[in-house]
Amino acid sequence: MLAGFILLFALFLPTNLRRLTRHPMLLGIACWGVAHLVATGDLASLILFGGFTAYALTSFVSLLRRRQTGDPHHYPRWRDLQVVLAGGAAHGP
């Protein structure tokens, strides 16, 4: 779940995570869905979170196949730390 929150916040701030993953929100949704699938095992959760995970991974593969160039800028490391701290704060204890 923590990785999902960090990747979700990386979408909104210009960071190296965004530059390297192209669309961190899709990876964040996939991490979120997989974490919920591992934590719960009932059929309703499998349908709901499995659907979210399948959507995110399908969209991410489609994005990679388009071969669009990412952000060429290199950002300072403090921006990456800022995203990790924001994601950690949103995740909670």
C-alpha positions in Angstrom: 0.0 0.0 0.0 2.8 2.4 0.8 4.3 2.0 -2.7 0.8 2.7 -4.2 0.5 6.0 -2.2 4.0 7.1 -3.2 3.4 6.4 -6.8 0.0 8.2 -6.7 1.6 11.3 -5.3 4.4 11.1 -7.9 1.8 11.9 -10.6 1.1 15.3 -9.2 4.6 16.5 -8.6 7.5 16.8 -11.1 9.9 14.1 -9.9 12.3 11.5 -11.2 9.7 8.8 -10.3 7.4 10.4 -12.8 10.1 10.7 -15.4 11.1 7.0 -15.0 7.7 5.4 -14.9 5.9 7.7 -17.4 2.6 7.3 -15.5 3.1 6.5 -11.9 -0.6 6.6 -11.0 -1.3 3.4 -13.1 1.4 1.6 -11.3 0.1 3.0 -8.0 -3.4 1.6 -8.7 -1.9 -1.8 -9.6 0.1 -1.9 -6.3 -3.0 -0.8 -4.4 -5.1 -3.5 -6.1 -2.5 -6.3 -5.5 -2.1 -5.3 -1.9 -5.9 -5.6 -1.4 -6.0 -8.9 -3.2 -3.3 -10.3 -0.9 -5.1 -9.0 2.2 -8.6 -10.2 1.4 -9.5 -13.4 -0.4 -13.2 -13.3 -0.9 -14.9 -13.3 -4.3 -16.2 -9.7 -4.1 -12.7 -8.4 -3.4 -11.3 -10.5 -6.2 -13.7 -9.0 -8.7 -13.3 -5.4 -7.5 -9.6 -5.2 -6.9 -8.7 -7.7 -9.6 -10.6 -5.4 -12.0 -8.7 -2.3 -10.9 -5.4 -4.2 -11.2 -6.2 -5.5 -14.6 -7.3 -2.0 -15.8 -4.1 -0.4 -14.5 -1.8 -3.0 -16.0 -3.6 -3.0 -19.3 -3.4 0.8 -19.5 0.2 0.8 -18.6 1.1 -1.8 -21.3 -0.8 0.3 -23.8 1.1 3.3 -22.7 4.4 1.5 -23.2 3.4 0.3 -26.6 2.8 3.9 -27.8 6.5 4.6 -27.1 5.8 8.2 -26.2 8.8 10.0 -24.8 8.8 10.8 -21.1 9.9 13.9 -19.4 13.6 14.5 -20.3 14.3 16.7 -17.3 16.3 15.5 -14.3 14.9 16.8 -11.1 16.7 17.2 -7.8 16.6 14.4 -5.2 14.7 16.5 -2.7 11.7 16.4 -4.9 11.7 12.6 -4.8 12.1 12.7 -1.0 9.1 15.2 -1.0 6.9 12.6 -2.8 8.0 9.8 -0.5 7.2 11.8 2.6 3.8 12.9 1.2 2.9 9.3 0.2 4.0 8.1 3.6 2.0 10.8 5.4 -1.1 9.9 3.3 -0.6 6.2 4.1 -0.6 6.8 7.8 0.9 4.7 10.6 
